[in-house]
Amino acid sequence: MIDPNMETPEDIEPADAVADEPLDIDGLARKFQKELNSGLIALVLLSVLERAREDLYGYQIAKSLQAMSVGGSPMKQGALYPVLRTLSAHGLLASRVVPSYAGPPRRYYRITDTGRETLARWLGIWTTTRQFVDAVAGPAIPTPPDSEQP
């Protein structure tokens, strides 16, 4: 059944005609980075803690991420703490509080067996997703001139 209220191609305005203001490409890029980070930060945190030889506290994790990235971590340090608490609440991380001589007590985290299992599954999902995005958004592979086009 055809919806009588459905837009037809003639009803749709071109994107250029919709916006009276200039497009904020930098703002869109920041929004995209923020949304991407929110989906990946748990995966990154589990990965860092899975490779750690000892329990780590939030600031150590942030510094570790900063050291691993070229040009600084795209993830803000303040965004790590709520995700660490959520991962801990779901049993993917264990934590302990240790008094500090220079400031407030520190909460140290380590990955649990359930966290390792979850990380393995998430890495599989990430690999599949990354391969798909690379195939769709990556550089086009030239088609040989003698191949038939559909």
C-alpha positions, 0 to 999 in steps of 0.5 A, spaced: 500 500 500 502 506 498 502 512 503 499 518 500 503 522 505 509 519 503 514 524 500 516 524 492 522 526 489 519 532 487 517 534 494 524 533 497 528 539 497 536 539 495 540 539 501 543 546 499 536 549 499 534 547 506 540 550 510 540 558 510 546 558 514 553 555 512 554 548 514 558 547 520 563 542 518 568 542 524 562 541 528 559 535 525 566 532 525 566 533 533 559 530 533 561 524 529 568 523 533 564 524 540 559 519 537 564 514 535 568 515 541 562 513 546 561 507 542 568 505 542 571 507 549 568 501 553 572 496 547 578 500 548 578 500 556 577 493 556 583 492 551 588 496 555 586 493 562 586 486 558 594 488 556 596 491 563 600 487 567 597 490 574 591 494 576 590 501 573 587 507 576 583 512 571 589 517 570 594 511 568 589 509 563 588 516 560 596 517 560 596 510 557 591 511 551 595 518 550 601 515 549 599 510 544 595 515 540 599 519 535 597 526 536 593 525 543 587 521 545 581 523 541 577 520 548 577 525 553 579 523 560 573 525 564 569 520 559 573 514 561 570 514 569 563 513 567 565 507 563 569 504 568 564 504 573 559 501 568 564 496 566 565 494 573 557 494 575 556 489 569 562 485 572 567 486 566 572 489 571 573 488 578 576 494 582 579 496 589 580 503 592 587 504 595 588 510 600 593 515 596 598 519 600 598 525 595 590 526 594 584 522 594 584 515 594 585 511 587 580 506 584 584 501 581 581 496 576 582 490 573 579 486 567 575 479 570 574 473 566 567 475 564 570 482 561 575 477 557 570 473 554 566 480 552 572 483 550 573 477 545 566 478 542 566 485 542 573 485 538 570 480 533 564 485 532 569 491 531 573 487 526 567 485 522 564 493 522 571 496 521 572 491 515 565 493 512 566 501 513 573 500 510 570 496 504 564 501 503 568 508 505 575 506 503 578 508 497 575 505 491 578 499 487 579 501 480 575 496 475 580 493 470 578 496 463 576 489 460 571 487 465 564 487 464 560 492 468 553 490 470 
